[in-house]
Amino acid sequence: MELMLDLAKLLVPNAKGTQLASQTSMNEPRNSSPGNRGQSLRLAAIGVEFFSTILGLVVAGYLLDTYFNLTPWLGVIGLILGLVLGIYRLIIGLRHLDR
């Protein structure tokens, strides 16, 4: 019963007769200052760099595996090397972001 009353409160206009309670949060301005947006883009770039390092070295290992017929060893080495370098670049990027 309380759930139905809570839903009814969301759908009924508030006492001042303005917007619905469920629409007020959509019209409020977000905190999107240029500093926050820039930091978000830097974090996204760090994440892309992390995964692209791993993916690039795994693909390179796979291609070298097929060329030298050493399956799966160079792919595994590429994966391990990609993880190590990706984590290294992730740490460097986050330290640089902290400054």
PyMOL commands that set and color helices and strands:
alter all, ss='L'
color gray80, all
select helices_A, chain A and resi 2-11+24-27+34-68+73-98
alter helices_A, ss='H'
color red, helices_A
deselect
rebuild
show_as cartoon
